[in-house]
Amino acid sequence: MTVASRYDVDRAGLTTLLATEPRYRVEQVWHGLYAELADPGDMTVLPRALRARLVDELPSALRTVTERASERGQTIKLLSRLLDGTLIETVLMLYPDRATVCVSTQAGCAMGCGFCATGQAGFTRHLTTGEIVEQVVQAARRSREAGRRLSNVVFMGMGEPLANYDRVWAAVERIHADLGLSARHLTLSTVGLVPGIERLTGEALPVNLAVSLHAADDGLRDELVPINRRYPLDRLMAACSRYVETTRRRLSFEWALIDGVNDRAVDAEQLARRCRELPLAPHVNLIPLNPTPGWGTRGTPPTGVRLFHDQLVAHGVNATVRRNRGTSIDAACGQLAAAAPVEWRTAGASPTT
């Protein structure tokens, strides 16, 4: 059996792997992996020979290459090398009584959003279910060592989660059922893949949905988020409306504020109008654009952020300015690129990489 991660093996696969062992070994190994967050080599309830075999046949997907910390160690970015040499990044954010992990679902990203470092780097491949789950396990271990409980998982790292739907949803189910995290503490992000939103609408688990909107006008959104040319705003908003109406769950819009680009009064008016199209008012997360090597336009300064926020509130929109964590270590929103080199460009210019 060859796997990309030990967490790619489901119960049936583990039963097959342990076919020559007593039947209770399956439960012991499963419990060790998911409840104890243990490496097979440390599962002392197993015979030494079986531990050695499992270490060999169920490898860890993640080999830490570098680790960087900011906010006095409360935000940690891990650069990991997968078994095939692919690089990905995971960010763990520690709070006084809890912890949140931001996981990657792809190596790179094919969506081409120019202000995002991952989009600048291009697409390498989808991650497997096990490679996604193992990032959460790694974060849960680190949280436990820090005296915290991993309580939230946001699928907002490298990649577009809904472009890797089957593997991502399998990871969601595993994280919920076997790692024991509440579905309401799991958040899937998308730049607006309508077919994925439509599939998510029919799922039973009440996960959260965050749509990276960034513009409420098709012309500007075509430039900032190229997938808008395939799924323009009217179609996206219709899918969001069906999602809210069917699930009765609120969704959030993510809005990266770019100085002089999408932080004007007209942008606030257009965004407010789009928010009113939904059956339940969405929450808008305002994110001052974080610096990336391949995008020369700066984020909106603090005074402009406050003004834009106040304009939205005046229009009746529920909006919050998100505190950026990890900017100094390139771990904040839009900065994950697994150390991939990119070339500088400015807003509106065609990518050269």
Sequence and secondary structure as in RCSB ss.txt:
>XXXX:A:sequence
MTVASRYDVDRAGLTTLLATEPRYRVEQVWHGLYAELADPGDMTVLPRALRARLVDELPSALRTVTERASERGQT
IKLLSRLLDGTLIETVLMLYPDRATVCVSTQAGCAMGCGFCATGQAGFTRHLTTGEIVEQVVQAARRSREAGRRL
SNVVFMGMGEPLANYDRVWAAVERIHADLGLSARHLTLSTVGLVPGIERLTGEALPVNLAVSLHAADDGLRDELV
PINRRYPLDRLMAACSRYVETTRRRLSFEWALIDGVNDRAVDAEQLARRCRELPLAPHVNLIPLNPTPGWGTRGT
PPTGVRLFHDQLVAHGVNATVRRNRGTSIDAACGQLAAAAPVEWRTAGASPTT
>XXXX:A:secstr
   SSGGG  HHHHHHHTTTS THHHHHHHHHHHTS   GGG TTS HHHHHHHHHHS  S EEEEEEEETTTTE
EEEEEE TTS EEEEEEEEETTEEEEE  SEEE SS  TTSHHHHH EEEE  HHHHHHHHHHHHHHHHHTT  E
EEEEE SSS GGGGHHHHHHHHHHHHHTS   GGGEEEEES  HHHHHHHHT SS  EEEEE   SSHHHHHHH 
GGGGTS HHHHHHHHHHHHHHH    EEEEEEBTTTS SHHHHHHHHHHHTTSSS  EEEEEE   BTTB   B 
 HHHHHHHHHHHHHTT EEEE    SGGGT STT   TT       TT     
